[in-house]
Each structure stands twice: as C-alpha cells, then as structure tokens.
Amino acid sequence: MSGAHYGRAFAALQEGCPSDWAAYTRHAFVEGLRSGDLPREAFLHYLKQDYVFLVHFSRAWSLGVVKSETLDEMKVCAGTVDALVNHEMALHVQTCAEAGIDEEALFATREEIENLAYTRFVLDAGLQGDFLDLIAALAPCCFGYGEIGLRLADEAAEGTQYADWIATYSGADYQEAMQAVGTMFDAAIERRLGPDFLNSPRWAALQDRFTTATRLEVGFWDMGLRPA
Ligand SMILES: Cc1ncc(C[n+]2csc(CCO)c2C)c(N)n1
C-alpha cells in the first residue's frame, strides 16, 4: 500500500484503468530505481528527455491558468508553473551538470517520439477541451509520481544511487503540492459536474483522457529503457 490519497476524483480515475495504472507505477524502470540496478545511462537518457517534458508541461499548466474559472484554480496552476520552471527543472539541470551535460545541451535535447506524443496529447486535451479535459490529462503525471515516490521511499534498496530522485517525489514539499492539486481537482470537477460526477455524461471522456495519459507514461518509461 502506497499511502497516497489525492482525492475522490483521482481515486475513481485510477480505479477506472487498473491494469494501465499498474503498468505505469510498477514499470521495470521504476523497479530499477527501487533496486538501484537501473543503468546510469538509462537514467540520464530519461532525465534529459524529462527536462524537455517539463518545458512542455509548464506550457500545459500555463494553459490551466488560461482555462481556470476560479482564482483558486488559477493559483494552483500558476504555483505549479512556478514550481516547475524555477525549482523542479533545476534538479534535472544539476544532476545532468554532474554528468557533464550543460543546460544549453539539455534544452536542445532532441525529443523522443514518446515524449512528443505525451506532451502534445496533454496540450491538445487543454486546447480542444475545457479545464476538466486538461486536468484529466495532467492527473496521471502528478499522482503517479507521488504514489511511486512514496512506495519507493518505503521499499528502495539501502543506499540506492537514485535516492535523490526518490527523495524529491516522496518529500513533504512535493507531497503537499500534490495534495493541493488533488483538492483543487475535486473542487473543479464538482463545480462543473456536481457531487455525483461519476454519473455525469462527461465522465467516460474524462476517464479516457486519464487512461490515455497513463498509457503515455508507460511509453515514457519504455523510452527510458531503450538505448539512447
Ligand atoms: C514523464 C514524467 N511524468 C511525470 C512527472 C512528474 N511531474 C511532472 S510535471 C508535474 C507537476 C508538478 O510538479 C509532475 C508531478 C515527470 N517529471 N515526468
């Protein structure tokens, strides 16, 4: 049990695609982070791609600011853009700098197809749809890493080389931010669909956005394991 609780909407969405969710959160890449056996090359390949991923995710969260209907929604989205651009990306920059990859090289990383597919899918969900379509596509990224971080903090091999990565996503800062995102998601969904949102005619389409984004997370790990 991971001990992650990010709200009612997330719980329902995750339960709506159990096998995809397990394929994402229990992927061989994740198990390599846990055991420490993930080759360093694969980790750096992933981290370079993830830097570019975060650039585009910052754009998607910025679109969340545009599509917000309440100040609270806007605050959470704007806060996430700030966290990504000014903090979370610095982590990638530092780890890559230690491996001799500077920020200019990072920014110029050629996107892998899986990375391109995932980030543009999320952006399109927000462009084509409304705020709920966007957050349904953003949710697997937030809560999946939260769940993985908490589990690995419990289960990781002693002294694993990926302790920094695990500490980032299991840490209080990240977990509290994801709790706030979860609370905002529930409020946003209830505001638009009512408390009985699971029976809303829109729910199936939102579940589909969530499930697809979860499958794209699986693709992102697969990409990480493929030689660069
Ligand atoms: C492939 C991939 N998926 C999810 C995350 C985690 N993540 C990315 S943006 C964001 C929102 C708030 O920080 C979160 C949680 C990642 N880094 N890379």
The ligand as a Tripos MOL2 file, in Angstrom:
@<TRIPOS>MOLECULE
LIG
   18    19     1     0     0
SMALL
NO_CHARGES

@<TRIPOS>ATOM
      1 C1          7.3330   11.7060  -17.5170 C.3       1 LIG1
      2 C2          7.0350   12.4030  -16.2420 C.ar      1 LIG1
      3 N1          5.8390   12.2440  -15.6670 N.ar      1 LIG1
      4 C3          5.5600   12.8840  -14.5100 C.ar      1 LIG1
      5 C4          6.4800   13.7030  -13.9130 C.ar      1 LIG1
      6 C5          6.1840   14.4050  -12.6220 C.3       1 LIG1
      7 N2          5.6930   15.7300  -12.8760 N.ar      1 LIG1
      8 C6          5.9760   16.4230  -13.9670 C.ar      1 LIG1
      9 S1          5.1970   17.9330  -14.0180 S.2       1 LIG1
     10 C7          4.4810   17.6950  -12.5490 C.ar      1 LIG1
     11 C8          3.5860   18.6950  -11.9290 C.3       1 LIG1
     12 C9          4.0830   19.3330  -10.7050 C.3       1 LIG1
     13 O1          5.4300   19.3230  -10.4780 O.3       1 LIG1
     14 C10         4.8450   16.4340  -12.0810 C.ar      1 LIG1
     15 C11         4.3760   15.8990  -10.8410 C.3       1 LIG1
     16 C12         7.7290   13.8410  -14.5460 C.ar      1 LIG1
     17 N3          8.6860   14.6380  -14.0260 N.pl3     1 LIG1
     18 N4          7.9790   13.1850  -15.6970 N.ar      1 LIG1
@<TRIPOS>BOND
     1     1     2 1
     2     2     3 ar
     3     2    18 ar
     4     3     4 ar
     5     4     5 ar
     6     5     6 1
     7     5    16 ar
     8     6     7 1
     9     7     8 ar
    10     7    14 ar
    11     8     9 ar
    12     9    10 ar
    13    10    11 1
    14    10    14 ar
    15    11    12 1
    16    12    13 1
    17    14    15 1
    18    16    17 1
    19    16    18 ar
@<TRIPOS>SUBSTRUCTURE
     1 LIG1         1 GROUP 0 **** ****
